[in-house]
């Protein structure tokens, strides 16, 4: 366990180049197949990995909320991850994954942690192209001497919202003044989480901003190329069609760092403002954002703050 924790600490400081670190773990036997499937979560979201401490049950907790733990004076909610996913641990809930994302700290109870693997995002396919459920954003292909294994990358933002459905709710009355974009142009947005896309769409609609939503960095890049070709055929610039790009960081096939770098290094696209909108937090990620040339960074998900950043960037 200590070795895994050391790997987490070391790898969270790596510079992204369309690669990421995936922590692999088990939740027990799936109710439908009886097999113990492999799951994953981005190492950037992991704060600590602990042997299961004593949990204090809280009266009136929602389903799958096991209670809270006291970690060095911080009270952290504990979520029954196997229960949400539909697995039954064979050896019990032995490991606690303490995570930080989406402006919150929470812990997930799991059966066992296996290893950390380093992958390129092109080894990860969007779950929407498969029969995966809404709790899985993507499927990672893990190549090894024994053949290819598949790991399901969980949509922990969606899981957290199931537990606390009011978090991140969009209130049109508090968005503020409408966002003004040049006539005929749109905000091109990319996010692989269905829940995040729904919140972004609600927020942009409340801001009065026209937009095109995509599911991956690769899809957004291909859409940008297509729109540029269409604009050129009409004798116009891509800036007449795209006012801004709003992108997540964690996405299959092409991550937000690579998408931003592609835009900022391309002579036709480099003047397009790019705002990175991510649940990943910390100074390391913000340093990465600056290094690839993004115009702004905003943490998920606060519609009022997102609207303020979009207004500020568009007004430059």
Buried (B, 14 or more C-beta within 10 A) or exposed (E): EEEBBEBBEEBBEBEBBBBBBBBBBBBBBBEEEEEBBBBBBBBBBBBBBBEBEEBEEBEEBEEBBBBBBEBEEEEBBBBBBBBBBBBBBEEEBBBBBBBBBBBBBBBBBBBBBBEBBEBBBBBBBBBBEEEBEBBBBBBBEBEEEEEEEEBBBBBBBBBBBBBBEEBBEBEEEEBEEEBEBEEEBBBBBBBBBBBBBBBBBBBBBBBBBBBBBBBBBBBBBEBBBEBBEEBEEEEEEBBBBBBBBBBBBBBBBBBBBBBBBBBBEBEBBEEBBBBBBBBBBBEBBBEBBEEBEBBBBBBBBBBBBBBBBBBEBBEE
